[in-house]
Amino acid sequence: MYTNKDFGDALPRGGEPVAVGARIAEVVDGAQHDRDDLTAKISVSGQGLTIHRVQMDGRYCSATVSVPAEYEGDKAGVTFSFTGEGGSFAKTVEFRVTRPGLKFAEETQPGSGSFRLTEDRKEFDAILGDGFSYSADFMIVDATKEPELRDISAEKAEGLDVQFEKTDRRFVYRVTVRNLTKAPETPDLFAQKEERGFGISVRGTGALEPVTGYVSLNLYQEGLTVRSRQEGKKNDVRYVRVQCWEKEHTGGLDNKWQVSEIEFTLAVKGKDQAMIDPDGAGYSFGKLKGSGGLGGKADAEDSLAKKYEYSEKENRFNDKFVYTFEPNAVLCEPDDGSFFVVLLPAECEYEGRKYTAEVPLRLRGKDPDPFEGWEEEFEKLKDRIDKFSLPEDKERWLRQLDVLALDPRASKEQLRLTSKYIVRQYMRYWTVEGIAARSDAERYDVIVNQLEWLKFIGDCAFSFLVNAYAGPVAEAIISPAKDLMAQSMGEIIAAWNFGEKVDVEKFEIAKALETAGDNIMSNNISLTNWRKAAGTLAAYFVYSSIKFYFAHWREKGESDFYGALMKGFGDMTVQGFKAAAGALFEKWIKNNKKVQEWIGKYITSYMNKYLGRGRFINLKNQRISNLQHDLNNALGLEGELRKLAGWQGDSKNVMILKIDIVQKYLLELLGEGASKVQEWIGEAAKGASAASSEAAGAALGSFSMGTDGHMTFRCRLEAFEEDAYDVTVDLTRAVSNMSGKLFEGLYNELFGQIPSAAAVIAAPADPPLAPRQTV
């Protein structure tokens, strides 16, 4: 019995079915004679594999078999058996159960056809931009089928040209990689090798999964490059660090000084491939020289290079050339942030060509000792505790001083920070907490710092006004406010300079505020140029801001210019303007005779218009519903208003109700300033003729100044045809009270043309202040 198969002795687990055959031949005188009749009687069985089909295939009994994917054994077999008249016999074909793999192959001898297999990864040494092609053979092992070239592909071969081809041996292929990378435009002495690779994927091997391998190119920069464990970088300068101080403890083979090792790599282009660190390359080194100021001190570096003492060694480790630099002198680095860099000239010669490099070395001196001069600093701290610690803290600091001297001791820098803290705490107490002990120098410091607010006012503080008002309105407020604020700050500085008390009421801003009313009233109240009104409001708001600033300072001891500004200018709504106008009216009436005169004329005209003879009844009829409702609630009455006027009861009660009606109208028209309404009782009232009543209505009273400084107005009011009333009006309250129509009328005359915001203006959370400057 003879067996036959066209693959090796391995079957893949879970792979495609393959054919294994057997035949029987009769041997006569050494010659084989096929016995197809006996071959047809062969039976087939399997161990660890599946038999899919058995059939005659030419001279052979062919069995198609495969190993199941779930089979866990590492061997399997198929047995061919025959039983006949002459007896029975069997033959088993055994297989290794594995999976196909890719192995790179090297021919043992050129042309021998035999190969030595290596790993599934292949590396080539190359140079960036060399343009060479690199080839290697690989074998598909333990495969049941030989793949076609179309079944082999390269995965992620960026920057590389990859080609595959068959060789004259089964299952052996060749991969060729052409290096298409580019050389760097600017060489880098510290450049390290780059790895550029790709995967090989092979299908059609009889296995369900592809067979894979990997190829990589180690790409070097042409010429000399270096690497070192002591590499560093500062201010964009790369270097090899040399620690220039003696070791405190040495023993055995330890160096006395901290050595620095530099590994050199030489990459050269050969005839058809790159050569990395080729045999026969010879190195030599020159004396140190200055770096031209790479560390910041060109002259010092040049001088140091000429005088510096050092030792050097040259060795080869694992085919790499290593240069060892050992300093022989102590060196301290500058304390201004610069450092010392010198250059080590290096030269490598190979096959008559020289390659040169200059290696930057940073000669790094020993770091400052944190305990150097410790005793001196400790004594300084003790002295400062004695002189500058506050009495209630002195004992605590003396105990802490003992702790700082314990093992482990505090560093010199920690002692300095402690001294700084104590002195600053002392200064803070006498300059902030001890307000009464502030000196003139401290006061000037406050003044100079706060002068920056002028810049803030001029450039930034009114930015939110510009956001809330368009164009000329904001400008009309900003321009006078800036001038007034600068003038006020000047007065503050002058007062402080001469040791005078700061009295805002005596500032020019306060005088300007008082005379503003005169300027407006001189225009017969009818204001066509609203910029004057805006300027008046600007003066009032600056005045309020300064007053708030000093009030806040006196109350809390805090300087808050920005808070004062927000107080003065934060609410530029209709209500904000009215509140400002109310305060202005009160000030003007009290202190300005011309304003009193104009206000008096306005009041006379106003009273004639709304409270002259016959006007009261008309007004009453216009507001009958509201009046009835209010009176009913106030007096608990029911019925219509007309019933009140014709009340058929106690005449005294009727008279009281009429007075209430008159009082209500006066309050609505004049506000809280209508403080007294008195019935005119007696024969004089009844005997008054219509002519005398008309004359009284035209003259309408007199003005006087009360004991509280308020201006009052007295007149006779004929409310109903048969009744007359004495009316006393606190004009100061009436004009400045926002609840009255008198205030409303005056406000509209003076400021009604100024457009104002509908809602409260939101002040910026973080105003764009200019950088702090000192004078």
Disulfide bonds with the S-S distance in Angstrom:
none
